[in-house]
Amino acid sequence: MLTIQKVEMEHLPTLAMLLEELTGEKTNSTKLEETYQRLLHNENYEVLDAVYDGELVGSVMGIYCEESAVK
């Protein structure tokens, strides 16, 4: 079963491995954790992960955009 949920701190090491697989470059785990901590406290960002049968298989980040009327 596939579950979509907020990324949890304990998923960051697996997320780092997925990012390395995607980019072919080593992920700076410390920087990843610092960045995610900042995003957790910013209501304009939403970071979700996909967990399939208990295994993290993907993630997505959404950014809430505020629209303002131009006069």
N, C-alpha and C positions, 0 to 999 in steps of 0.2 A: 504494500500500500504506500502511495506517495503522500507525504505530508508537507505542506508549506507552512513555515513558521519563522518567527524572528530568529536571527542568528544568535546563538548563545556563545558565551566566551569559550566554553569547552570545545566548540566546533572550530575555533580559529586554526588550530594546527592542521586539521583536515582541509579546511578552506585554503590554507597556505599551499598545501600539496596540489590542490585543484588549480590554483593560480599558476603554480610552477609548470604544471602540465600544459596549461593554456598558452603561457608566454614563453616557455623554454628557459626561463631565468629563475634563479634562486630568490625566494621571497624573504624579505627581512621581517621575521616574525615579531620582533620588538616594535617595529614601525607599524606593522599591521594591527597589533593590539592597541597601540597608542591612537591610531587613526579611528579604529572601531570605537574606542572609548569616547572620542570626541563626537562621533556620529550618533552614539546612543543618547547624548545630551542635546542633540540638535533636532528639533521637531520637524525640520524640513527634509530630513533624510529617513528612509526606511530601508533596512537591509534584511532580506529574507533568504532563507535557505530551503532547499528541497531535500527531504530525507526519504529515502526509499528503503523499506525493510530495515530501518535502524541505521542506515549508512548515508552520510552526507554525499549527495551526488551533483549539487549545483547551487548557485546563489544568484541573486539579482539585487540591485540597488535602485531605489526609486527616489526621485527628488520632487518634492512638492513645489510647484511654481505658483507664485502669487501673480495674479493678473491685476493690472491697474488700468483704469480708464485714462486715456490721453485726451486732454481737452484742447 
